[in-house]
Amino acid sequence: QVQLVESGGGLVQPGGSLRLSCAASGSIFTIVTMGWYRQAPGKQRELVASFIGGDSTDYSDSVKGRFTISRDNAKNTVYLQMNSLKPEDTAVYYCAARRSGRTGWDYWGQGTQVTVSS
């Protein structure tokens, strides 16, 4: 089993920045990739950013150029740096992890709320 714990959410004004963290523990040797999702009220959960092989990354069009996913393997932690935040970025952000040989996401964190408002 793998446990994922997000942190770093909060209230920020439009144009501001936040950095989310996702700490992984447990059987982390089974994880081959990680990503960040978000879900706004009344909307489906969407993939925001992920690692897609090695150090390659992918982003949704809505956050490209503003958000950056990164990782610190020594700390078993993945980050999501969010800049130039907009009210439409308001959502619960979830960290997800995938095991080897799988196509879906096997593990999820509990989520952290990000609210962008003046």
Sequence and secondary structure as in RCSB ss.txt:
>XXXX:A:sequence
QVQLVESGGGLVQPGGSLRLSCAASGSIFTIVTMGWYRQAPGKQRELVASFIGGDSTDYSDSVKGRFTISRDNAK
NTVYLQMNSLKPEDTAVYYCAARRSGRTGWDYWGQGTQVTVSS
>XXXX:A:secstr
 EEEEEE  EEE TT  EEEEEEEEESGGGEEEEEEEEE TTS  EEEEEEEETTEEEE TTTTTTEEEEEEGGG
TEEEEEE S  GGG EEEEEEEEETT SS  EE   EEEEE  
